[in-house]
């Protein structure tokens, strides 16, 4: 069971004005993420690299992904979830080309292996129509209070019963997602990168039949 929220965060749709706070929250939340630690192995430089990474991710195709943010009682953003709607989970080649200078600046010598991992993720990605949970994270100060679960429930509600997909390289996250109706689709590894779990939420039977 997920821990009860203490106190209840306010979950609301994100706006472009929230982008700096979303970048900061996700950079802090993913500081020890196995996959991103593999991409950015220098722990001392990782915070700055992650800030650049999420700066790129949150505007890679010229617009903020559909997102929810969790706000504490004082209005601070303490969590964020980035979703891609059905048919829009992949980054177009044109966007990759347009962002090539930023990709080089973000990943430097890790760019080839990063692109290799992206290719593996694309190969494993489910092709059925679905909502894609690209990233979900909670600031260290807000962790352990059910904020992530609240963000996840908000995203599933917005999916209106349609299937959802995610991947995680954090073993402890698998059970958390299973508690919200996701099942393990497959487990895979690319080279010496960490293991990944691809997970699928079937949505409602009614929505699937539409």
N, C-alpha and C positions, 0 to 999 in steps of 0.2 A: 504494500500500500504506500502511496505517496504521502509525505507528511502534510499535515494541515497547514494552511497559509496563516502566517502570523506577521503582520496583519494582512487582510485581503488587499492585494494590489489592484489598481485600476487598470483594466486591459482595454486598450483603444486602438483604432487604426493609426498607423504611422503617417506622418506627413513629411514632405521634403525638409521642413525645418528641423525635424527630429534626426536627420541623417548624421550630424556630428556625434550626437549622443549614442546613436545606434552603433556607429563605428567604434567608439570608445568602450561600450559595454561588450560587444562581441570580441574585440581584441583582448580584453581582460578575461572574458569567459573561456576563451580558447587557448590560453597561454600554455596549458599542459595537454592540449589535445594531441593524441598520438600521431595522427596524420599530419597536422600542421607542424608538430615538433620534428617530424621526419623531413618535411620540406625545409623548415628553418631550424637546423640543429643547434645553432649558436644561441644559447639561452639568453645571453646578455643582449644580443641584437634582436631577439625575437619580438619583444613588445613593439618596437618601431616597425618591423617587417609586417607584423599582423595589422597594425594600424593602416599601413599602405595597402595591404591585401584587402581589408574590408572596405577601404575607401574605393578600391577598384571594383569589388563585387557589388557594392550598393549602387553603382551607377555605370556598370559595364556596358549596358545597352542603351544608355541615355536616359533612363528613368529608374526611380527607386522601385525595387521589387515590391509586390504586395506584402505588406508587413503589419504585424501587431507589435505594440510596445507595452510593457508593464511599468506602471508608475507607482512609486511609493506614495505615502500619504502627503509628503511635502512636495510632490510633483516631479521628483527626480526619476529619470528613466533607469530602471534597474534590470530590464530584460528586453529581449527582442527576438522575433521570429520572422524569417524571410521565406516567403512562399512564391512559387512560380505556378501560374494557372495551367490548366490542360493545354497541351500543344506548345508551351513556351518554356519548357524546362531546359532546353539546350541553348547554348550561346551561339548565335549565328557566326559563320566564318567571317563575314564582313565586320562583325564587332571585334572578333579576335584580331583581325588585321588592323582595324582602326585603333585598337588599344595596345598594339605591339610595343610602342615606346614605354608605356606604363607597365606592361608585363615585364619587360627587361629591367626596368628600374625597381620593380617590386621583388622579382625572383632572382635577379642577377645570374650567377652560375647554376642556380637550382632550376632555371627555366626548363631545360630539356627533360629532366626527370618529372617536373611538375606537369608538363604537357603529356608525358607518357602516362602519368596517373590519371589525368583528365580523360585521356583516350580510353583507359581501362574502365573508368567510371561510366563513360558514355556507352561502352560495349555492354556493361552489366545492367544499364538502366532499363527498366521495364518500358515497353513500347505501348502498352495499353493507355488510353486516356486517363489522366490522373492529375491531382495537385501534388507538387513536389515541394517538400519541406527542405529547403536548401541549407538553412542554418537556424539554430535556435540556441540561445545562450542567456545566462543570467550573471550579473556582476557578482564577484565574490561576496560582497556584503549582503546580497539578496538570496544567496544559495541556501538550500535546506529549508525553505519556507513555502514550498509549493508553487513558486512563481513560474517555473518551467512547465509544470502541469497545467496551470491556468492558461499560459500562452498556447500550449498544445491544444487544449480543449477549444479555445477561441478559433484556432485555425481549422480544426475539424468541423466546427459549427459553420464556418464560412464556406467550407467545401460542400455544404448542403447535401451530404450523403454520397458524394462522389468518392471514388477511390483516391488514396493518398500514398505517396512513396517517399522514402528517405533512405539514406545510408549513414552508418556510424562506424567509427573505428574505435569507439570506447566500449569495452565489454560491459561495464556497469550500466550503460544506457539501454542495453537490449531489453532488460526486464522492465525498465520504466516505460519504454514504448509499447511493450507487450501489454502492460497494464491499461493502456489506452486503446487497445484493439488492433495493434500492429502485429503481424506475424513475420518471422524470418523467411524471406524469399530464398536467399542463398548466402553463403559465406564464401569470401574470395580474397585473394591477395595478388598484388602486382609487384613482382620483383621482391626487393627486401623491404617494401613498405609494410605498415601494420596490416593485420587482418581487417577486413571490412565486413559488415553485415548489411545486406540490402533488405529492407523491410517494407511490407505492403499492408495497407489498411483497405479492406474491401469496400468500405462504404456501406450504404444500405442497399438491400435487395431492390427496393422501389427505385432508387436512383440508378442502379446498374441496369435496370430494365428499360429505362427511358431512352 
